[in-house]
Amino acid sequence: MLYHSTRNNALTANSTEAVIRGIADDGGLYMLPDFSAIRFDWRRLLSLSAKEMSAAVLHALLDDFSVEEVKGMVSRAYDGRFDTEELTPTKRVGDRFVCELWHGPTAAFKDVALSVLPQLLVGARRKIGSKKETLILTATSGDTGKAALAGFADVEGIKIMVFYPKDGVSAVQQAQMVTQEGNNVCVCAVQGNFDDAQTAVKNTFAAYREQPLETVELSSANSINIGRLAPQIMYYFKAYADLCKSGDITEGETVNFAVPTGNFGNILAGYLARCMGLPIGRLICASNANNVLTDFLKTGCYDKRRTFYQTVSPSMDILVSSNLERLLYLLSDGDAPLVADYMKQLNETGCYTVNDSLLHRIQSVFSAGFCDDAQTMETIRRVYETDGYLCDTHTAVALSVTDRLALGGKTVVLSTASPYKFPVAVLKALGELVQGDDFAAMERLHEKTGVPVPKGLCNLQNKPVLHHDCIRKEDLTDYVFEKARKQTWIE
């Protein structure tokens, strides 16, 4: 099974190579041209455990790895790291359902994939007999950073550098990252927003392709890496199976999924689950005030030339959604030149408009909506008072959009983070006067609601800060190359 660059079908890689490289040589993303080659019995997954589901999905998409290899990777990734064997439990909240993706070590949905990616990368390195050190570069809008750091800390043969926007993540998210221990980890703030950091990281990959380092190969832990995207598909099957087991749906019944969306990877995983046969009806793309995706899905015009807003849902404060490129490739039947042209227009002019045929195919599956901070806060309060469910600021965006769209049928909302990752905003939404910092707010939120604080967030404020660097976006490439040449990062 070969993956193709979304911008040039002549650039291919098997699944091992795609995981190691992260991104194709032309800057495109690795994707299967279609899913017809996959023979996948989705019904068989409904009786499996979450870990068994994960292994089945990964083996189907990354066929260089044997069933036994993938099972071992999944066990090492999840055993003892999540607070439930279900990994991603589904709960009824009013007349819709919420699939909680944040029961891993960093209390965010990224744990599901970033616990597995290190295992995939180590296995891929072993398969090709790699002698070079792998350096992971990742830009984060908040949650990817800590989840990647936790997954890759002290993994042999791999180093990881995480870049986050200065003043663009919550205090809890920042504390999680800058206190990360490990001989192979580096965390650095970037002056600017997430898109600035993400673009600078992409530019660094481009510079590396022109001038490779002799002893270091670059890869990515963002969802531009197919090894990061593939593990996310599992929880769509898991949520569907949960509804079957509870008797809320019958096997084969169509279910909608609502996803708080920034970089498009999480909702794309849902589309890939649909391609693999899962009876998904509508995929609801829920955005905050940075509603570039809502506008695109309604009009076909992607225009990043707009005001960037810092919101109470910072992990969605993104104007360039990298994984949308994969959707364009799939729904244009693998028309790589067309996708390359759209990406060229985006890079040079800041916008592109898809043709009517492609827009029609997109709109046949995807619905979209957005809400501002006031609506987000109102939703947190309303859902807590009406349904007794405490949600974070990102989940609230998806709940708000779902309730306003009122599509009918069963809908599962993906809950992407614990409310304790954004305690000040959640506490304010509940009408409480916030006194002190995020950690005081966390304690007060627990006192008010009785909802347990995730283990990974307890005593976070008492950990020493180990990473202090802050750079301009223009200096990121030089910073990476200088660090990459050092044998050790321990001062």
Phi, psi and omega in degrees: 000124183250136171268146181244150169294137179294350182248353182198108184293347178282342178268106184237164177204143171285176187295326177298312180295321181296320179294316183292315184286323180081312183221146182287163185297336180265008182088356177285170180255143180286131180208148170291138180295331173199177185250014183293336181282346182272121175260103191228119178267091184296331181296329180298331183289337188295338180261002184268163172285168180300318180292322178293321175300314181301314181297320181295317180294315182297318180295324180294323185266332184239073194283358173291338180264134179288166178303315182293321177299315182292320178300319178296318179299315182296318178297315180294330181287319192252331186302121176077002183256338179254154184273007175210142177294339178290340183068304183227078184291151179248134182233147174280131176229100185066230181261014174231179184237149180237123176262114185274116185259010193244032182266016178268189189295337182247008174065033177218158185297339182298338181300327183302316181272321187279357167279332183271322185306315178302322178295318178296318183291319177297317179296321179293318178299320181293321182296320183266359179065040184296132177259342180282155172281138177265128177248116179273126174248130183217130168262144183225144171263010174148303189266325181302320186304304183293319180297320178292317179300315180295323181287324187260354183305123176063021173284128186295136176083002184227137169240158181222136176238127181243131179242130180231152181288125177301130181065016182245009175231165179288160180299324178293314179299317180296315180299321178301320184282311189285351176260005184294127176271161177139138181286347187243018185244147177218131179236133185216132175280151177238133177288109184142194180258184183299317181300324176298315180294316181297317179296319179296323177294316178298321178295327178292320175300318179296318178296323179293321179296328179280330183219077183297153174268139188296324188248005185227135171244141181267146172213179185228149174253358173290168183287003167294340176274124182298334177289342174269325183285317186303318181295341181286340183295330185306317190286348170290317175295320181297314180297318179298316179297321178301317181291327175294315183293327180279351180083008180283337173222164172254153182304128182100346179290142182281139179232139173270152175233132177250130189230121170295123197232131174237293184269359173078356181293319184293317179285331175297324176302324176294321178294322178293323174299321177296319177297332180273006172112347183298132184286073177266130178276270178259142170256116185263113180270111183255123183242160171268205183298339174277072195266039180299324180287321177301313180298318180297313184292339179268331187241338185087358179257120175260115185226106181274358183278075184210169178296135175265126182252135168270121188241179177281356175242070192295335180291349178252007179279078188219137177246349177238104186265096191302319187285350175301331179302321179294320179296317178301319180296314182294315185279350172263015180060041176073030179279080184299318178301322178296314180297317179301321179293318177299317182291327176295317177298318180297319181290322186270326185242345180089004180201163170203161178230125181283159179289163186298322180297314180294319179299319179299319180293321177296312184289346177288344182241321191258136167248163184209152174194169179214166174215154179270182183298321180299317179292324177299312182294321179296323180293318177303312181297311184297315182293324178291316183287325184273317187248355180069024182244127180263121181236163179274180186288337180276315176301323180298324177300313181293321178295317180299311181296318179301313183295324181283327178288324177047060186285341185087163183078183180277136179230133174254127175262128177278123177264115194263349180203154174292143176300339181284353174281343181224056192293326181296311181296316181295318180295318176299320180298330179276004176086015182269144172284123183269122177236133180090193185270189181301327184283327172293321178296323179299315180296317180293322179297321177294317179299320184286320189255335185076000178290129183298144174279130178304142184305321184292345181259349180291137176061020181298324184292344182267357181278144181288143175283125184250346185232121187239353189294144174216128186229165170283152180299328181293340185262001188296317181298314178298322179299314180297312183296323178294316179294320184298330182281348180278138179288324180225149179257003180275119180280000000 
